[in-house]
C-alpha cells in the first residue's frame, strides 16, 4: 500500500514551493533532492520513509513544480533559506533533514542558518568541491545536454545515454520530468559546487549528522571523509559500498540499511 498522501504548494521565502507528502504520521522529515532531481523522482524513496515519518519531498526552486524563471535567485543561501521558510510555513517545529548531493549542501547551510527545530541531518554523498579544491567529478555538459534534449522531448531510451545503469521505469520518470529543471538554476548550482565552501558550515552545525558515502561514487575520498569528521565531531559516517553517487538507484536496500538507527527506527 502506498504511503503517498498528496502534493501541495505553499508560499515560503517569497516563492511557491511545491512538495510531495508521504506517511503523515511520526516525526517530520524534509527530503531535499539533488541538482536535477524533481521531487517526484525520489518518490520510491519517500514511499518507504513514509512508513516511519511524516515525509515532505521538496521541489527545489527552479525544478519540478516550484517557482522558476529568470527573476529568481538560485544561490546556495536562497535555496537554504527556502528550507527553513518551508518548515516554518508548514508549522514543522521539529524535523529531520535528509539531503542528497546538492540537497545535502543546502541542508547543512539551512541547519546553520535556521537551527531551531532541526533534529538530525542525513547528508547523502554531498559534493566536497569548493574554492581551492578538486573539481566535482561530473561535468556541466552532462546536465545541460540532457536538459536541452528533454525540452524537445525524450523517452527512456534517449535518457539511457545519460544514465546507463538505471531501470526502464527510472529512465522514463527522469525523461518525463527533466524538462522542469531550469538550465540557469542548474548552472548556478553546479558552479556553486566549486565557488561555495561547503566545509565552512560544518563546524557551526548544532544537530547530529550522518554522512552517507557512495562506495563507487568518486565524490567523497577517504581524505575528504577524514576532514569532515575532524571539522564536526557530531558527524558520523557510513559507506554504501556497492552504489554510485545516486545511491538509492543503485542499492536501495543498502541505502536504507545505512541509516541504521540514526533517525530512530531502522528503515531496512
TIROKE-499168 format. One record per residue (C-alpha): residue number from 1; x, y, z; residue in one letter. Coordinates in Angstrom, 1 decimal. Layout:
<rs>
<r><pos>NUM</pos><px>X</px><py>Y</py><pz>Z</pz><code>A</code></r>
...
</rs>
This chain:
<rs>
<r><pos>1</pos><px>0.0</px><py>0.0</py><pz>0.0</pz><code>X</code></r>
<r><pos>2</pos><px>1.3</px><py>3.4</py><pz>-0.9</pz><code>X</code></r>
<r><pos>3</pos><px>2.2</px><py>5.9</py><pz>1.8</pz><code>X</code></r>
<r><pos>4</pos><px>1.6</px><py>8.9</py><pz>-0.6</pz><code>X</code></r>
<r><pos>5</pos><px>-0.8</px><py>11.4</py><pz>0.8</pz><code>X</code></r>
<r><pos>6</pos><px>-0.8</px><py>14.4</py><pz>-1.6</pz><code>X</code></r>
<r><pos>7</pos><px>1.2</px><py>17.0</py><pz>-3.4</pz><code>X</code></r>
<r><pos>8</pos><px>0.9</px><py>20.6</py><pz>-2.4</pz><code>X</code></r>
<r><pos>9</pos><px>2.1</px><py>24.2</py><pz>-2.8</pz><code>X</code></r>
<r><pos>10</pos><px>3.0</px><py>26.7</py><pz>-0.1</pz><code>X</code></r>
<r><pos>11</pos><px>4.2</px><py>30.3</py><pz>-0.2</pz><code>X</code></r>
<r><pos>12</pos><px>7.5</px><py>30.4</py><pz>1.7</pz><code>X</code></r>
<r><pos>13</pos><px>10.6</px><py>32.7</py><pz>1.3</pz><code>X</code></r>
<r><pos>14</pos><px>8.8</px><py>34.7</py><pz>-1.3</pz><code>X</code></r>
<r><pos>15</pos><px>8.2</px><py>31.8</py><pz>-3.8</pz><code>X</code></r>
<r><pos>16</pos><px>5.8</px><py>28.9</py><pz>-4.4</pz><code>X</code></r>
<r><pos>17</pos><px>7.3</px><py>25.8</py><pz>-3.0</pz><code>X</code></r>
<r><pos>18</pos><px>5.9</px><py>22.5</py><pz>-4.3</pz><code>X</code></r>
<r><pos>19</pos><px>6.1</px><py>19.4</py><pz>-2.1</pz><code>X</code></r>
<r><pos>20</pos><px>5.0</px><py>15.8</py><pz>-2.1</pz><code>X</code></r>
<r><pos>21</pos><px>3.9</px><py>14.4</py><pz>1.3</pz><code>X</code></r>
<r><pos>22</pos><px>4.1</px><py>10.7</py><pz>2.4</pz><code>X</code></r>
<r><pos>23</pos><px>3.1</px><py>8.9</py><pz>5.6</pz><code>X</code></r>
<r><pos>24</pos><px>1.6</px><py>11.8</py><pz>7.5</pz><code>X</code></r>
<r><pos>25</pos><px>2.5</px><py>10.2</py><pz>10.9</pz><code>X</code></r>
<r><pos>26</pos><px>5.6</px><py>10.1</py><pz>13.1</pz><code>X</code></r>
<r><pos>27</pos><px>8.4</px><py>12.7</py><pz>13.3</pz><code>X</code></r>
<r><pos>28</pos><px>8.6</px><py>15.2</py><pz>10.4</pz><code>X</code></r>
<r><pos>29</pos><px>11.2</px><py>14.7</py><pz>7.8</pz><code>X</code></r>
<r><pos>30</pos><px>12.1</px><py>17.0</py><pz>4.9</pz><code>X</code></r>
<r><pos>31</pos><px>13.9</px><py>15.5</py><pz>1.9</pz><code>X</code></r>
<r><pos>32</pos><px>15.9</px><py>17.8</py><pz>-0.4</pz><code>X</code></r>
<r><pos>33</pos><px>16.9</px><py>16.1</py><pz>-3.7</pz><code>X</code></r>
<r><pos>34</pos><px>19.9</px><py>16.8</py><pz>-5.9</pz><code>X</code></r>
<r><pos>35</pos><px>20.7</px><py>19.1</py><pz>-8.7</pz><code>X</code></r>
<r><pos>36</pos><px>18.5</px><py>17.8</py><pz>-11.4</pz><code>X</code></r>
<r><pos>37</pos><px>16.1</px><py>15.6</py><pz>-9.4</pz><code>X</code></r>
<r><pos>38</pos><px>12.5</px><py>16.9</py><pz>-9.1</pz><code>X</code></r>
<r><pos>39</pos><px>10.7</px><py>15.7</py><pz>-6.0</pz><code>X</code></r>
<r><pos>40</pos><px>8.7</px><py>13.0</py><pz>-7.9</pz><code>X</code></r>
<r><pos>41</pos><px>11.9</px><py>11.2</py><pz>-8.9</pz><code>X</code></r>
<r><pos>42</pos><px>12.5</px><py>10.5</py><pz>-5.1</pz><code>X</code></r>
<r><pos>43</pos><px>9.0</px><py>9.1</py><pz>-4.7</pz><code>X</code></r>
<r><pos>44</pos><px>10.2</px><py>5.5</py><pz>-4.4</pz><code>X</code></r>
<r><pos>45</pos><px>12.5</px><py>6.5</py><pz>-1.5</pz><code>X</code></r>
<r><pos>46</pos><px>9.8</px><py>8.6</py><pz>0.1</pz><code>X</code></r>
<r><pos>47</pos><px>7.3</px><py>5.7</py><pz>0.0</pz><code>X</code></r>
<r><pos>48</pos><px>9.4</px><py>3.8</py><pz>2.5</pz><code>X</code></r>
<r><pos>49</pos><px>10.3</px><py>6.8</py><pz>4.5</pz><code>X</code></r>
<r><pos>50</pos><px>6.6</px><py>7.5</py><pz>4.8</pz><code>X</code></r>
<r><pos>51</pos><px>6.2</px><py>4.2</py><pz>6.7</pz><code>X</code></r>
<r><pos>52</pos><px>8.1</px><py>5.9</py><pz>9.6</pz><code>X</code></r>
<r><pos>53</pos><px>8.0</px><py>9.6</py><pz>9.1</pz><code>X</code></r>
<r><pos>54</pos><px>5.7</px><py>12.5</py><pz>8.1</pz><code>X</code></r>
<r><pos>55</pos><px>7.8</px><py>13.0</py><pz>5.0</pz><code>X</code></r>
<r><pos>56</pos><px>7.9</px><py>16.0</py><pz>2.7</pz><code>X</code></r>
<r><pos>57</pos><px>9.9</px><py>15.9</py><pz>-0.5</pz><code>X</code></r>
<r><pos>58</pos><px>10.7</px><py>19.4</py><pz>-1.9</pz><code>X</code></r>
<r><pos>59</pos><px>11.0</px><py>20.6</py><pz>-5.4</pz><code>X</code></r>
<r><pos>60</pos><px>14.0</px><py>22.9</py><pz>-5.1</pz><code>X</code></r>
<r><pos>61</pos><px>13.4</px><py>26.3</py><pz>-6.8</pz><code>X</code></r>
<r><pos>62</pos><px>14.0</px><py>26.1</py><pz>-10.5</pz><code>X</code></r>
<r><pos>63</pos><px>12.9</px><py>22.4</py><pz>-10.6</pz><code>X</code></r>
<r><pos>64</pos><px>9.7</px><py>20.5</py><pz>-10.7</pz><code>X</code></r>
<r><pos>65</pos><px>6.6</px><py>22.5</py><pz>-9.9</pz><code>X</code></r>
<r><pos>66</pos><px>8.2</px><py>25.1</py><pz>-7.6</pz><code>X</code></r>
<r><pos>67</pos><px>8.7</px><py>28.7</py><pz>-8.7</pz><code>X</code></r>
<r><pos>68</pos><px>11.2</px><py>29.1</py><pz>-11.6</pz><code>X</code></r>
<r><pos>69</pos><px>12.3</px><py>31.7</py><pz>-14.1</pz><code>X</code></r>
<r><pos>70</pos><px>15.0</px><py>34.3</py><pz>-14.8</pz><code>X</code></r>
<r><pos>71</pos><px>13.9</px><py>36.6</py><pz>-12.0</pz><code>X</code></r>
<r><pos>72</pos><px>14.8</px><py>34.2</py><pz>-9.1</pz><code>X</code></r>
<r><pos>73</pos><px>17.9</px><py>34.0</py><pz>-7.0</pz><code>X</code></r>
<r><pos>74</pos><px>19.4</px><py>30.5</py><pz>-7.3</pz><code>X</code></r>
<r><pos>75</pos><px>22.2</px><py>30.9</py><pz>-4.8</pz><code>X</code></r>
<r><pos>76</pos><px>23.0</px><py>28.4</py><pz>-2.1</pz><code>X</code></r>
<r><pos>77</pos><px>21.8</px><py>30.9</py><pz>0.5</pz><code>X</code></r>
<r><pos>78</pos><px>18.5</px><py>31.4</py><pz>-1.2</pz><code>X</code></r>
<r><pos>79</pos><px>17.9</px><py>27.7</py><pz>-1.6</pz><code>X</code></r>
<r><pos>80</pos><px>19.0</px><py>27.0</py><pz>2.0</pz><code>X</code></r>
<r><pos>81</pos><px>16.6</px><py>29.8</py><pz>3.2</pz><code>X</code></r>
<r><pos>82</pos><px>13.8</px><py>28.1</py><pz>1.3</pz><code>X</code></r>
<r><pos>83</pos><px>14.1</px><py>25.1</py><pz>3.5</pz><code>X</code></r>
<r><pos>84</pos><px>13.8</px><py>26.9</py><pz>6.8</pz><code>X</code></r>
<r><pos>85</pos><px>11.0</px><py>29.0</py><pz>5.4</pz><code>X</code></r>
<r><pos>86</pos><px>9.2</px><py>25.9</py><pz>4.2</pz><code>X</code></r>
<r><pos>87</pos><px>9.4</px><py>24.3</py><pz>7.7</pz><code>X</code></r>
<r><pos>88</pos><px>8.1</px><py>27.5</py><pz>9.3</pz><code>X</code></r>
<r><pos>89</pos><px>5.2</px><py>27.8</py><pz>6.7</pz><code>X</code></r>
<r><pos>90</pos><px>4.2</px><py>24.2</py><pz>7.3</pz><code>X</code></r>
<r><pos>91</pos><px>4.5</px><py>24.7</py><pz>11.1</pz><code>X</code></r>
<r><pos>92</pos><px>7.1</px><py>21.9</py><pz>11.5</pz><code>X</code></r>
<r><pos>93</pos><px>8.6</px><py>22.8</py><pz>14.9</pz><code>X</code></r>
<r><pos>94</pos><px>10.8</px><py>19.7</py><pz>15.0</pz><code>X</code></r>
<r><pos>95</pos><px>12.1</px><py>17.9</py><pz>11.9</pz><code>X</code></r>
<r><pos>96</pos><px>14.8</px><py>15.8</py><pz>10.4</pz><code>X</code></r>
<r><pos>97</pos><px>16.6</px><py>17.0</py><pz>7.2</pz><code>X</code></r>
<r><pos>98</pos><px>17.8</px><py>14.5</py><pz>4.6</pz><code>X</code></r>
<r><pos>99</pos><px>19.6</px><py>15.9</py><pz>1.6</pz><code>X</code></r>
<r><pos>100</pos><px>21.2</px><py>14.2</py><pz>-1.4</pz><code>X</code></r>
<r><pos>101</pos><px>24.2</px><py>15.8</py><pz>-3.2</pz><code>X</code></r>
<r><pos>102</pos><px>23.3</px><py>19.4</py><pz>-3.8</pz><code>X</code></r>
<r><pos>103</pos><px>20.4</px><py>18.9</py><pz>-1.4</pz><code>X</code></r>
<r><pos>104</pos><px>22.9</px><py>17.9</py><pz>1.3</pz><code>X</code></r>
<r><pos>105</pos><px>24.9</px><py>21.1</py><pz>0.9</pz><code>X</code></r>
<r><pos>106</pos><px>21.7</px><py>23.1</py><pz>1.1</pz><code>X</code></r>
<r><pos>107</pos><px>20.6</px><py>21.1</py><pz>4.2</pz><code>X</code></r>
<r><pos>108</pos><px>23.8</px><py>21.9</py><pz>6.0</pz><code>X</code></r>
<r><pos>109</pos><px>23.5</px><py>25.6</py><pz>5.3</pz><code>X</code></r>
<r><pos>110</pos><px>19.8</px><py>25.6</py><pz>6.2</pz><code>X</code></r>
<r><pos>111</pos><px>20.6</px><py>23.9</py><pz>9.5</pz><code>X</code></r>
<r><pos>112</pos><px>23.2</px><py>26.5</py><pz>10.3</pz><code>X</code></r>
<r><pos>113</pos><px>21.1</px><py>29.5</py><pz>9.3</pz><code>X</code></r>
<r><pos>114</pos><px>17.8</px><py>28.1</py><pz>10.8</pz><code>X</code></r>
<r><pos>115</pos><px>18.9</px><py>25.7</py><pz>13.6</pz><code>X</code></r>
<r><pos>116</pos><px>15.6</px><py>25.9</py><pz>15.5</pz><code>X</code></r>
<r><pos>117</pos><px>13.6</px><py>22.7</py><pz>15.1</pz><code>X</code></r>
<r><pos>118</pos><px>16.3</px><py>20.8</py><pz>13.2</pz><code>X</code></r>
<r><pos>119</pos><px>16.6</px><py>17.4</py><pz>14.9</pz><code>X</code></r>
<r><pos>120</pos><px>19.1</px><py>15.4</py><pz>12.8</pz><code>X</code></r>
<r><pos>121</pos><px>20.6</px><py>15.6</py><pz>9.4</pz><code>X</code></r>
<r><pos>122</pos><px>21.5</px><py>12.9</py><pz>6.9</pz><code>X</code></r>
<r><pos>123</pos><px>23.9</px><py>14.1</py><pz>4.2</pz><code>X</code></r>
<r><pos>124</pos><px>23.9</px><py>11.7</py><pz>1.2</pz><code>X</code></r>
<r><pos>125</pos><px>27.2</px><py>12.0</py><pz>-0.8</pz><code>X</code></r>
<r><pos>126</pos><px>27.5</px><py>15.8</py><pz>-0.8</pz><code>X</code></r>
<r><pos>127</pos><px>29.9</px><py>17.4</py><pz>-3.3</pz><code>X</code></r>
<r><pos>128</pos><px>33.0</px><py>18.4</py><pz>-1.4</pz><code>X</code></r>
<r><pos>129</pos><px>34.4</px><py>20.5</py><pz>-4.2</pz><code>X</code></r>
<r><pos>130</pos><px>35.0</px><py>24.2</py><pz>-3.5</pz><code>X</code></r>
<r><pos>131</pos><px>37.5</px><py>27.0</py><pz>-3.7</pz><code>X</code></r>
<r><pos>132</pos><px>41.0</px><py>25.6</py><pz>-4.0</pz><code>X</code></r>
<r><pos>133</pos><px>39.7</px><py>22.0</py><pz>-4.0</pz><code>X</code></r>
<r><pos>134</pos><px>39.5</px><py>19.4</py><pz>-6.7</pz><code>X</code></r>
<r><pos>135</pos><px>36.6</px><py>19.6</py><pz>-9.1</pz><code>X</code></r>
<r><pos>136</pos><px>33.3</px><py>17.8</py><pz>-8.8</pz><code>X</code></r>
<r><pos>137</pos><px>33.6</px><py>14.5</py><pz>-10.8</pz><code>X</code></r>
<r><pos>138</pos><px>30.6</px><py>15.2</py><pz>-13.0</pz><code>X</code></r>
<r><pos>139</pos><px>30.9</px><py>17.8</py><pz>-15.8</pz><code>X</code></r>
<r><pos>140</pos><px>28.4</px><py>20.6</py><pz>-16.6</pz><code>X</code></r>
<r><pos>141</pos><px>27.7</px><py>19.5</py><pz>-20.2</pz><code>X</code></r>
<r><pos>142</pos><px>26.2</px><py>16.2</py><pz>-18.9</pz><code>X</code></r>
<r><pos>143</pos><px>23.5</px><py>18.2</py><pz>-17.2</pz><code>X</code></r>
<r><pos>144</pos><px>23.0</px><py>20.8</py><pz>-19.8</pz><code>X</code></r>
<r><pos>145</pos><px>22.9</px><py>18.5</py><pz>-22.8</pz><code>X</code></r>
<r><pos>146</pos><px>20.3</px><py>16.2</py><pz>-21.2</pz><code>X</code></r>
<r><pos>147</pos><px>18.1</px><py>19.1</py><pz>-20.1</pz><code>X</code></r>
<r><pos>148</pos><px>18.2</px><py>20.6</py><pz>-23.6</pz><code>X</code></r>
<r><pos>149</pos><px>17.2</px><py>17.3</py><pz>-25.1</pz><code>X</code></r>
<r><pos>150</pos><px>14.4</px><py>16.9</py><pz>-22.6</pz><code>X</code></r>
<r><pos>151</pos><px>13.0</px><py>20.3</py><pz>-23.6</pz><code>X</code></r>
<r><pos>152</pos><px>12.5</px><py>19.0</py><pz>-27.2</pz><code>X</code></r>
<r><pos>153</pos><px>11.0</px><py>15.7</py><pz>-25.9</pz><code>X</code></r>
<r><pos>154</pos><px>12.8</px><py>12.5</py><pz>-24.9</pz><code>X</code></r>
<r><pos>155</pos><px>11.9</px><py>8.9</py><pz>-23.8</pz><code>X</code></r>
<r><pos>156</pos><px>13.6</px><py>6.3</py><pz>-21.7</pz><code>X</code></r>
<r><pos>157</pos><px>15.8</px><py>5.0</py><pz>-24.5</pz><code>X</code></r>
<r><pos>158</pos><px>17.2</px><py>8.5</py><pz>-25.1</pz><code>X</code></r>
<r><pos>159</pos><px>17.8</px><py>9.1</py><pz>-21.4</pz><code>X</code></r>
<r><pos>160</pos><px>19.7</px><py>5.8</py><pz>-21.2</pz><code>X</code></r>
<r><pos>161</pos><px>22.7</px><py>7.6</py><pz>-22.9</pz><code>X</code></r>
<r><pos>162</pos><px>22.9</px><py>9.7</py><pz>-19.7</pz><code>X</code></r>
<r><pos>163</pos><px>22.0</px><py>7.2</py><pz>-17.0</pz><code>X</code></r>
<r><pos>164</pos><px>23.2</px><py>3.8</py><pz>-18.4</pz><code>X</code></r>
<r><pos>165</pos><px>22.6</px><py>1.7</py><pz>-15.3</pz><code>X</code></r>
<r><pos>166</pos><px>19.0</px><py>2.8</py><pz>-14.5</pz><code>X</code></r>
<r><pos>167</pos><px>15.9</px><py>0.7</py><pz>-14.9</pz><code>X</code></r>
<r><pos>168</pos><px>13.4</px><py>1.5</py><pz>-17.6</pz><code>X</code></r>
<r><pos>169</pos><px>11.0</px><py>2.9</py><pz>-15.0</pz><code>X</code></r>
<r><pos>170</pos><px>13.6</px><py>5.2</py><pz>-13.6</pz><code>X</code></r>
<r><pos>171</pos><px>14.7</px><py>6.4</py><pz>-17.0</pz><code>X</code></r>
<r><pos>172</pos><px>11.1</px><py>7.1</py><pz>-18.1</pz><code>X</code></r>
<r><pos>173</pos><px>10.4</px><py>9.1</py><pz>-15.0</pz><code>X</code></r>
<r><pos>174</pos><px>13.5</px><py>11.2</py><pz>-15.4</pz><code>X</code></r>
<r><pos>175</pos><px>12.8</px><py>11.7</py><pz>-19.1</pz><code>X</code></r>
<r><pos>176</pos><px>9.3</px><py>12.9</py><pz>-18.2</pz><code>X</code></r>
<r><pos>177</pos><px>10.4</px><py>15.5</py><pz>-15.6</pz><code>X</code></r>
<r><pos>178</pos><px>13.8</px><py>16.7</py><pz>-16.6</pz><code>X</code></r>
<r><pos>179</pos><px>12.4</px><py>19.5</py><pz>-18.7</pz><code>X</code></r>
<r><pos>180</pos><px>11.2</px><py>21.2</py><pz>-15.5</pz><code>X</code></r>
<r><pos>181</pos><px>14.9</px><py>21.8</py><pz>-14.5</pz><code>X</code></r>
<r><pos>182</pos><px>15.6</px><py>25.4</py><pz>-15.4</pz><code>X</code></r>
<r><pos>183</pos><px>19.0</px><py>25.5</py><pz>-17.0</pz><code>X</code></r>
<r><pos>184</pos><px>20.3</px><py>28.7</py><pz>-15.4</pz><code>X</code></r>
<r><pos>185</pos><px>19.4</px><py>27.3</py><pz>-11.9</pz><code>X</code></r>
<r><pos>186</pos><px>21.3</px><py>24.1</py><pz>-12.7</pz><code>X</code></r>
<r><pos>187</pos><px>24.3</px><py>26.0</py><pz>-14.0</pz><code>X</code></r>
<r><pos>188</pos><px>24.3</px><py>28.2</py><pz>-10.9</pz><code>X</code></r>
<r><pos>189</pos><px>24.2</px><py>25.2</py><pz>-8.6</pz><code>X</code></r>
<r><pos>190</pos><px>26.9</px><py>23.4</py><pz>-10.5</pz><code>X</code></r>
<r><pos>191</pos><px>29.2</px><py>26.5</py><pz>-10.4</pz><code>X</code></r>
<r><pos>192</pos><px>28.4</px><py>26.9</py><pz>-6.7</pz><code>X</code></r>
<r><pos>193</pos><px>29.8</px><py>23.4</py><pz>-6.1</pz><code>X</code></r>
<r><pos>194</pos><px>33.1</px><py>25.0</py><pz>-6.9</pz><code>X</code></r>
<r><pos>195</pos><px>32.6</px><py>28.6</py><pz>-5.7</pz><code>X</code></r>
<r><pos>196</pos><px>30.9</px><py>28.0</py><pz>-2.4</pz><code>X</code></r>
<r><pos>197</pos><px>32.8</px><py>26.4</py><pz>0.5</pz><code>X</code></r>
<r><pos>198</pos><px>30.7</px><py>23.5</py><pz>1.9</pz><code>X</code></r>
<r><pos>199</pos><px>33.1</px><py>23.0</py><pz>4.7</pz><code>X</code></r>
<r><pos>200</pos><px>32.7</px><py>26.4</py><pz>6.3</pz><code>X</code></r>
<r><pos>201</pos><px>29.3</px><py>25.4</py><pz>7.7</pz><code>X</code></r>
<r><pos>202</pos><px>30.3</px><py>22.1</py><pz>9.3</pz><code>X</code></r>
<r><pos>203</pos><px>31.9</px><py>23.5</py><pz>12.5</pz><code>X</code></r>
<r><pos>204</pos><px>28.7</px><py>25.5</py><pz>13.1</pz><code>X</code></r>
<r><pos>205</pos><px>26.3</px><py>22.6</py><pz>13.0</pz><code>X</code></r>
<r><pos>206</pos><px>24.4</px><py>22.0</py><pz>16.2</pz><code>X</code></r>
<r><pos>207</pos><px>22.4</px><py>19.0</py><pz>15.2</pz><code>X</code></r>
<r><pos>208</pos><px>23.9</px><py>15.5</py><pz>14.9</pz><code>X</code></r>
<r><pos>209</pos><px>24.6</px><py>14.4</py><pz>11.3</pz><code>X</code></r>
<r><pos>210</pos><px>25.1</px><py>11.2</py><pz>9.4</pz><code>X</code></r>
<r><pos>211</pos><px>27.4</px><py>11.3</py><pz>6.3</pz><code>X</code></r>
<r><pos>212</pos><px>26.4</px><py>8.6</py><pz>3.8</pz><code>X</code></r>
<r><pos>213</pos><px>29.2</px><py>7.9</py><pz>1.3</pz><code>X</code></r>
<r><pos>214</pos><px>28.8</px><py>6.1</py><pz>-2.0</pz><code>X</code></r>
<r><pos>215</pos><px>31.5</px><py>3.5</py><pz>-2.3</pz><code>X</code></r>
<r><pos>216</pos><px>31.6</px><py>3.8</py><pz>-6.1</pz><code>X</code></r>
<r><pos>217</pos><px>30.6</px><py>7.5</py><pz>-6.4</pz><code>X</code></r>
<r><pos>218</pos><px>34.0</px><py>9.1</py><pz>-6.6</pz><code>X</code></r>
<r><pos>219</pos><px>32.6</px><py>12.2</py><pz>-4.8</pz><code>X</code></r>
<r><pos>220</pos><px>34.0</px><py>11.7</py><pz>-1.3</pz><code>X</code></r>
<r><pos>221</pos><px>37.5</px><py>10.3</py><pz>-1.0</pz><code>X</code></r>
<r><pos>222</pos><px>39.0</px><py>9.0</py><pz>2.3</pz><code>X</code></r>
<r><pos>223</pos><px>40.8</px><py>12.2</py><pz>2.9</pz><code>X</code></r>
<r><pos>224</pos><px>37.5</px><py>14.2</py><pz>2.4</pz><code>X</code></r>
<r><pos>225</pos><px>35.8</px><py>11.9</py><pz>4.9</pz><code>X</code></r>
<r><pos>226</pos><px>38.5</px><py>12.4</py><pz>7.5</pz><code>X</code></r>
<r><pos>227</pos><px>38.4</px><py>16.2</py><pz>7.1</pz><code>X</code></r>
<r><pos>228</pos><px>34.6</px><py>16.3</py><pz>7.5</pz><code>X</code></r>
<r><pos>229</pos><px>34.8</px><py>14.2</py><pz>10.6</pz><code>X</code></r>
<r><pos>230</pos><px>37.6</px><py>16.4</py><pz>12.0</pz><code>X</code></r>
<r><pos>231</pos><px>35.6</px><py>19.6</py><pz>11.4</pz><code>X</code></r>
<r><pos>232</pos><px>32.5</px><py>18.4</py><pz>13.2</pz><code>X</code></r>
<r><pos>233</pos><px>32.5</px><py>15.8</py><pz>16.0</pz><code>X</code></r>
<r><pos>234</pos><px>28.7</px><py>15.4</py><pz>15.8</pz><code>X</code></r>
<r><pos>235</pos><px>29.0</px><py>13.8</py><pz>12.3</pz><code>X</code></r>
<r><pos>236</pos><px>29.4</px><py>10.0</py><pz>11.9</pz><code>X</code></r>
<r><pos>237</pos><px>29.9</px><py>8.3</py><pz>8.6</pz><code>X</code></r>
<r><pos>238</pos><px>28.7</px><py>5.2</py><pz>6.8</pz><code>X</code></r>
<r><pos>239</pos><px>29.5</px><py>3.7</py><pz>3.4</pz><code>X</code></r>
<r><pos>240</pos><px>27.2</px><py>2.1</py><pz>0.8</pz><code>X</code></r>
<r><pos>241</pos><px>30.0</px><py>0.2</py><pz>-0.9</pz><code>X</code></r>
<r><pos>242</pos><px>28.1</px><py>-1.1</py><pz>-4.0</pz><code>X</code></r>
<r><pos>243</pos><px>26.5</px><py>2.2</py><pz>-5.0</pz><code>X</code></r>
<r><pos>244</pos><px>27.4</px><py>5.1</py><pz>-7.2</pz><code>X</code></r>
<r><pos>245</pos><px>26.5</px><py>8.7</py><pz>-6.4</pz><code>X</code></r>
<r><pos>246</pos><px>22.8</px><py>8.0</py><pz>-6.9</pz><code>X</code></r>
<r><pos>247</pos><px>22.8</px><py>5.6</py><pz>-4.0</pz><code>X</code></r>
<r><pos>248</pos><px>19.2</px><py>4.5</py><pz>-3.8</pz><code>X</code></r>
<r><pos>249</pos><px>19.0</px><py>4.0</py><pz>-7.5</pz><code>X</code></r>
<r><pos>250</pos><px>22.0</px><py>1.6</py><pz>-7.3</pz><code>X</code></r>
<r><pos>251</pos><px>21.4</px><py>-0.2</py><pz>-4.0</pz><code>X</code></r>
<r><pos>252</pos><px>18.0</px><py>0.7</py><pz>-2.4</pz><code>X</code></r>
<r><pos>253</pos><px>18.3</px><py>-1.9</py><pz>0.4</pz><code>X</code></r>
<r><pos>254</pos><px>21.9</px><py>-0.8</py><pz>1.2</pz><code>X</code></r>
<r><pos>255</pos><px>20.7</px><py>2.8</py><pz>1.2</pz><code>X</code></r>
<r><pos>256</pos><px>18.1</px><py>2.2</py><pz>3.9</pz><code>X</code></r>
<r><pos>257</pos><px>20.3</px><py>-0.1</py><pz>5.8</pz><code>X</code></r>
<r><pos>258</pos><px>23.0</px><py>2.7</py><pz>6.0</pz><code>X</code></r>
<r><pos>259</pos><px>20.6</px><py>4.8</py><pz>8.1</pz><code>X</code></r>
<r><pos>260</pos><px>20.9</px><py>2.3</py><pz>10.9</pz><code>X</code></r>
<r><pos>261</pos><px>19.0</px><py>3.7</py><pz>14.0</pz><code>X</code></r>
<r><pos>262</pos><px>20.3</px><py>7.2</py><pz>13.4</pz><code>X</code></r>
<r><pos>263</pos><px>16.8</px><py>8.6</py><pz>12.9</pz><code>X</code></r>
<r><pos>264</pos><px>15.2</px><py>6.3</py><pz>15.4</pz><code>X</code></r>
<r><pos>265</pos><px>13.5</px><py>3.4</py><pz>13.7</pz><code>X</code></r>
<r><pos>266</pos><px>15.5</px><py>1.1</py><pz>11.4</pz><code>X</code></r>
<r><pos>267</pos><px>14.4</px><py>1.6</py><pz>7.8</pz><code>X</code></r>
<r><pos>268</pos><px>15.5</px><py>-1.7</py><pz>6.3</pz><code>X</code></r>
</rs>
